Structures are given as structure tokens and as C-alpha cells.
Amino acid sequence: MSQLSVDHLLGIKELTKEDIQLILTTADQFKEVINRPIKKVPSLRDITIANLFFENSTRTKLSFELAEKRLSADVINFSSAQSSVKKGETLIDTVNNILAMKVDIVVMRHPNPGAGVFLSKHVNARIVNAGDGAHEHPTQALLDSYSIREKLGSLDGKKVVIVGDILHSRVALSNIYCLKKLGAEVMVCGPATLIPRHIADLGVKVELNLKKALQWCDVANMLRVQNERMDISYFPSVREYVQQYGVNQEILDSLDKEIVIMHPGPINRGVEITSEVADSGQAIILNQVENGVAIRMAVLYLIASKIQHNDQ
Ligand code: CP
């Protein structure tokens, strides 16, 4: 059986193109499973997974939990808001206490970039990064690439623009790594203040004009402005941001082709996209959410199979 080259999923940067393709083809099989009348398989019956969320989440948390249950894993959930972290317990102490309950895989979301890498060096469990600060969100990028592949047949040569708050976005960085490894061309578009200065070093185009970016692309991935990560103002007002970078039906109708609209969620309706666009046939936002379960089943299955493989 094919194996991943990594023991943990910490970011897309560490994956090879073959790793990504293995995850996508494994997800194909799990997508078939979750569309059956009986949606459960016994693949992870002997595996215990802890979901540790030190930051808010709706989609990622529910999607991982559902993926784990579909694979018949035993699941425990931890949310920092109701935990002893509030009493001053360190990350390593918290995780080691959870691991003492014989946990095999830790799925973790954390506000600090590199928290997953740190944990992987200090605890005896496999780590899956569910988003670490403004660094990486690998399963989001994998489900985004899976959704583009499903819609357009392949990633190779496709043009994808990521629009909005690139500076504070883990989704943008993971998508750039993933799309480029799969052969797509990538552009970023947004206010100059929200584009990291050296982003072109990653091999992406930079465009400040939304209309030009949309005219160039096959797919536009619209990102939320991450106010919670901003300690200063990066643009004059939300009204001005919407005028310059909000996608509405009028701008889409003015293009000479139909492009695919994506969004990782949560959406600020009326800011980065209008409700009309979000709910239109051009948007594949709910397909992304559906595909997230299959992708996370594939990731957990492949990481768990390495535990069993290494233990032999
Ligand atoms: N896309 C995403 O990470 O959403 P949540 O923050 O709701 O998990």
C-alpha cells in the first residue's frame, strides 16, 4: 500500500506532490463511502483521536469529528474555553495529560504559528494541524484542491486567484503550496497592505485590480478579512474594501467567461462576496464543506496506517 512521506500532517509545505495525490485519490474512495446508505467503515476501530481546539471553529471541528466517526475511531473533544488552560496549564502538560489516556492522533487548532510542529517534537502522538495562527491550514487547502479537481477535472495549468486578506491567512499560504505542487498557476489579489511583501518569492503573481484578476483566472477563492488578527487598520473602511475587492454578480457578469467561486468560510456576506454570488450556481462553497469530510477521512486513515506500519 502507498504511504505518506510524513508521520504528521503539519503543513502542505512538507508534503510531496505524490503525498498530495495519494490523499486526493484516497479521498475519492471515502467520498464514495460517505454517499452510501451505510456511511461508516471500520478502518480506525483501534485508533483514539483527540480533537484539541484552542481557537474557534465550526467547519473544521465538525468535519474532523464526523470523519473520525465515519472511520469508527474513538473520539475525545477538547475546547480550551472550558479547560484548565484557563488556570495556566502549559500546552505540553495539557496534551501529555490527554495522551496519558492512550490517544494515538491529536488534531489541533491553535492561534500560534508552529504550534503543531512544536507539539510533534515533544509528545508521543501523530499530529494533524487543523490551523495554526496565520501559518498553515493543510486540510483546507487539500479540500480546496480536491473541489477544483472535481469541478474542472484537474489542477494542472488551471489559474487560481486568492482574493482578500492574504497577510493574515493560513488558508492562502497552504493553498499556494498545494496548488503550485499540483501544477496550477496562482495569483493573489487584495489591498497592497494585505499582501505580504515577499509573496512573489513563492512563485505567485500579484494583482491589485480585482477585475483584472477575475478576468485572468478560472477559479477565485475569496478570503475573509480577518479582523481578529489585525491590531491596526489595513484599509480605510469596510465600505471602501467592498467597492474595491467585493465580488458581486455585476462584476462576474462583466467577465467574458464563467469562473468558479470558492470560499473557505466563515463568509462575511456583503463584504468579500454578496449573498447572490455565494448562493449562485458558480459557487462551490458547500461542495468544499462536503469534500472536507472525505479529505479528513483520507488524511486520518493515511496517518493512522503509518502508526500501524511503523509498529510492525
Ligand atoms: N474554513 C475554516 O477553517 O472554517 P472554521 O474556522 O469554521 O473551522
Boltz pocket constraint, residues with backbone or C-beta under 6 A from the ligand:
constraints:
  - pocket:
      binder: B
      contacts: [[A, 56], [A, 57], [A, 58], [A, 59], [A, 60], [A, 61], [A, 130], [A, 131], [A, 137], [A, 140], [A, 264], [A, 265], [A, 266]]
      max_distance: 6.0
